[in-house]
Amino acid sequence: QMFSMATVRPDIVSKIAFFGALAPVAYVKHQKSPLIDLLAYLDVAYIYEILGRKQFLPGVYILNNIAPEMCELVPEGCDEALWLLCGPSKDLNASRIEVYVSETPADTSVKNMIHWSQGVKREKFEMYDYGSKKENEEHYGPNYPEPPQYNLSAVTMPLGLYSGSNDWLADPEDVATLRKDLPANVTKQDIEIKGYDHLDFVWGMEVNETVYLQPNMLSQIIKYLGPGKYVPPN
């Protein structure tokens, strides 16, 4: 993701005119999802790794197929399942829940989930911990018995932070830490949407007006990238 990319691919930073960070995740120590906490502190992903599995939730496509029918039978249960992961929404179109759960959640790698768990347990924005001094030094070099921190001072492109007060994955306290650690003057727009959770930035019924259109993110894109073919709404 973009905040880590500046460390591993600094050559790309100068090519980015503006970065609109929706529900920005870097630090996750204060995330509030009980599902993520459960996965992290039970080391579920690590158990997958011990068993030789590389894919996390490989049977998720079966769940996606049966979830719409389940939501039709128990619609409140689907709402609550999403809230347990991302936080309570004030802007979700409940009539579209069956569509959303036909594609969500998606599977991911076991390594990614172990990395997430690492962030939940430590208040650091750091690279993947291979679990030993020897392996970390093999991957990162002889000076790194512990995984190196991502260098947020390398994030020098103009950016906007668009966060939600009810976002359990990009918790306001973690966003505040990210904001503090970014270089001075790179954040050109900083907006917290009251009541928004993590998914409202994609699925919210009013997100177009609340986040995307002028005077919000689109105004910054036009400022730093140019007007392009933008046609103002009637």
Disulfide bonds with the S-S distance in Angstrom:
Cys71-Cys78 1.58
